[in-house]
Amino acid sequence: MGYLAEKLALACGENAITARQIGRAAALHDVGKILVPSHIVQKPGRLTSREFEVMKTHTTWGALLLSGLKGSFGVLAREIALFHHERWSGDGYYKIPAAKLPLSVQMVSICDVYVSLVSPRPYKNAWPQSKAARYIRAQAGTQFNPVLADIFLSLMAGKTQFYGRDFIEYI
């Protein structure tokens, strides 16, 4: 997932150093799950509402676990861990409006969902890449920043173009 986040950051016009930091921070996005009971994380079926509330704590645990990281990388890693389940529509865990979500978090969110969809989980089989791409497309403008979703899908299709960071932030 970190690799995809780095590639998306590059496609969005981030420089190589920033893109690498986004990729490395993305790899830590779910570190807080180590403090969520394993019977919830590995549950083969649908979570109850109570279990889901416990699962949601992985974001705050993750930010707390990463609080010892210093500098810009530490800030980036904590933001990604804390906010990677926020939605473009503002309907995420913390109801953060899209305009206040760091671009790095928006990038990681798309990559996280894509990798989750195409990977087997205790509660679901892996989706084909084409089905996951259709999901990303369908959620552009609600769950995901629509411009980033387009760039991500172009990247996955091998048709990546360069988009300047100023252009992305303008949208």
Order of alpha helices (4+ residues) and beta strands (2+ residues): alpha-alpha-alpha-alpha-alpha-alpha-alpha-alpha-alpha-alpha
